């Protein structure tokens, strides 16, 4: 089995690739349309803005093969890799992939807590629905976050986290899973999560 880490020119692909390789996986960098064909599972790591990401995917003609792969192969989106699945984001005029209905909004400081934006650091993840990717992971474990925008709700939500407001920290729909947190930056618990993805049977 070969995992493909998608490179759209602005993500922390190497830390994700190293984490997957440390778990014994064969990893390829996917940076051209033809490379999707030889990949069994996809990982879309997140860093940067939705606008620049979508523009880069268009420039490299990767959107269509990416959407085709998302329809048929196990997919893990990380941070921006979660947000780009939605229809739109307040961050950019560029539209998302539209795989998940809804929009991404800037973090709201509902209770006037003088929150620092971006939300950066460790926060707990509340498991709302059981899922294979959280097998062996206890409820309210801490994962590492770096983001300024969130999905505040979706029917596909698996876990939630609180920072200014309750937001979706992971979601799943059939062969798709996505996290707002960074498992590759979350120590042993993050590696356990990635191991579960590697072993995930659809």
C-alpha positions in Angstrom: 0.0 0.0 0.0 1.3 3.5 -0.9 0.2 6.7 0.7 0.2 9.9 -1.2 0.9 13.3 0.5 -0.5 16.1 -1.7 1.9 18.9 -2.4 0.2 22.2 -3.5 3.2 24.3 -2.8 2.4 25.7 0.7 1.9 22.8 3.1 4.1 21.2 5.7 4.2 18.0 3.6 7.6 16.7 4.9 6.6 16.6 8.6 3.5 14.6 7.6 5.4 12.3 5.3 8.1 11.6 8.0 5.4 10.8 10.5 3.8 8.3 8.1 7.1 6.8 7.2 8.0 6.4 10.9 5.0 4.1 11.1 6.4 1.9 8.2 4.3 3.3 5.4 5.5 3.8 1.8 4.9 7.5 1.0 5.0 9.4 -2.3 4.6 13.1 -2.8 1.7 13.9 -5.2 2.5 17.1 -7.0 1.3 16.4 -10.6 -2.0 14.9 -11.8 -0.6 11.6 -13.1 0.8 10.7 -9.6 -2.7 10.1 -8.2 -3.0 6.8 -10.2 -0.4 4.9 -8.1 -1.7 6.0 -4.7 -3.9 3.8 -2.5 -4.6 6.4 0.2 -4.4 10.2 0.2 -3.3 12.7 2.8 -3.9 16.4 2.3 -1.8 18.3 4.9 -2.8 21.8 5.8 -0.9 25.0 5.9 -1.6 28.4 4.3 -4.8 29.9 3.0 -7.7 28.4 1.0 -7.3 30.9 -1.7 -3.7 30.3 -2.4 -4.2 26.5 -2.1 -7.1 26.4 -4.6 -5.2 28.6 -7.1 -2.2 26.3 -6.9 -4.3 23.2 -7.4 -5.9 24.9 -10.5 -2.5 26.0 -11.9 -1.2 22.4 -11.6 -4.4 20.9 -13.0 -4.8 18.8 -9.8 -8.4 19.6 -8.8 -10.1 17.1 -11.1 -7.9 14.1 -10.3 -8.0 15.1 -6.6 -11.8 15.1 -6.6 -11.9 11.8 -8.5 -9.5 10.3 -5.9 -11.6 11.6 -3.0 -14.6 9.8 -4.4 -12.9 6.5 -4.5 -9.9 6.3 -2.1 -9.4 6.7 1.7 -8.7 10.4 2.3 -7.3 12.2 5.3 -7.5 16.0 5.3 -5.4 17.9 7.9 -6.3 21.5 9.0 -6.6 23.3 5.7 -7.2 19.9 4.3 -10.5 19.8 6.3 -11.5 23.4 5.4 -11.0 23.0 1.6 -13.6 20.2 1.6 -16.3 22.8 2.3 -18.2 25.0 -0.2 -16.6 28.3 0.8 -14.6 30.1 3.5 -14.6 33.7 4.9 -10.8 33.5 4.3 -11.0 33.7 0.5 -13.2 34.4 -2.5 -12.0 31.1 -4.0 -14.6 28.3 -3.6 -13.7 25.1 -1.8 -14.0 21.6 -3.3 -17.7 21.4 -2.2 -17.4 17.8 -0.9 -18.9 18.7 2.4 -21.8 21.2 2.5 -21.3 24.3 4.6 -18.9 27.2 5.0 -15.8 28.0 7.0 -15.8 31.0 9.3 -13.3 32.9 11.4 -13.1 31.9 15.0 -15.6 33.9 17.1 -14.7 35.1 20.6 -18.3 34.7 21.8 -17.6 35.2 25.5 -15.1 38.0 25.0 -12.3 36.0 26.4 -9.6 38.1 24.6 -8.6 35.0 22.6 -5.4 35.0 20.7 -5.9 34.3 17.0 -4.7 32.0 15.5 -5.7 29.3 17.9 -2.2 27.8 18.5 -1.3 25.0 20.8 -2.8 22.0 22.6 -6.5 21.5 23.1 -8.7 18.6 23.9 -10.9 16.8 21.4 -14.3 15.6 22.5 -15.5 12.4 20.7 -19.1 12.8 19.7 -19.4 9.7 17.5 -17.4 6.5 17.5 -15.0 6.0 14.6 -12.2 3.6 13.6 -9.7 6.4 13.5 -10.1 7.1 17.2 -9.7 3.4 18.1 -7.5 3.2 21.2 -7.7 7.0 21.8 -9.6 8.1 24.9 -12.1 10.9 24.9 -10.8 14.5 25.5 -7.2 13.7 24.5 -5.1 16.7 23.6 -4.0 17.4 20.0 -2.1 20.3 18.5 -3.9 23.0 16.6 -2.8 26.0 14.5 -5.7 27.8 12.7 -7.8 30.9 12.6 -10.9 29.5 10.7 -13.3 26.8 11.7 -16.3 24.7 10.7 -18.8 25.5 13.4 -21.2 22.7 12.5 -21.7 19.8 10.1 -23.7 16.6 10.1 -20.5 14.8 9.4 -18.8 15.9 12.7 -17.0 13.2 14.7 -15.3 15.3 17.3 -15.6 18.9 18.6 -13.3 21.3 20.5 -13.9 24.6 22.2 -11.9 27.7 21.6 -14.1 30.8 21.7 -16.8 28.7 20.3 -17.5 25.0 19.8 -16.1 23.9 16.5 -15.7 20.7 14.4 -12.3 19.3 15.2 -12.8 16.2 13.0 -15.4 14.9 10.5 -16.0 11.9 8.4 -18.2 10.9 5.4 -17.7 7.4 4.1 -14.1 7.2 2.8 -13.3 10.8 3.9 -11.8 11.8 7.2 -10.5 15.2 8.1 -9.1 16.9 11.2 -8.7 20.5 12.2 -5.9 19.5 14.5 -2.4 18.4 13.3 -1.8 14.7 14.2 1.8 14.9 12.9 2.5 17.5 15.6 0.6 15.8 18.3 3.2 13.4 19.7 2.4 9.8 20.5 -1.4 10.3 20.4 -1.1 11.8 16.9 1.0 8.9 15.7 -1.7 6.5 17.0 -4.3 8.4 15.1 -2.2 8.2 11.9 -1.6 4.5 12.5 -5.4 4.1 12.6 -5.7 5.8 9.3 -3.0 3.6 7.7 -5.0 0.6 9.0 -8.4 2.0 8.1 -10.6 -0.4 6.1 -13.4 1.2 4.1 
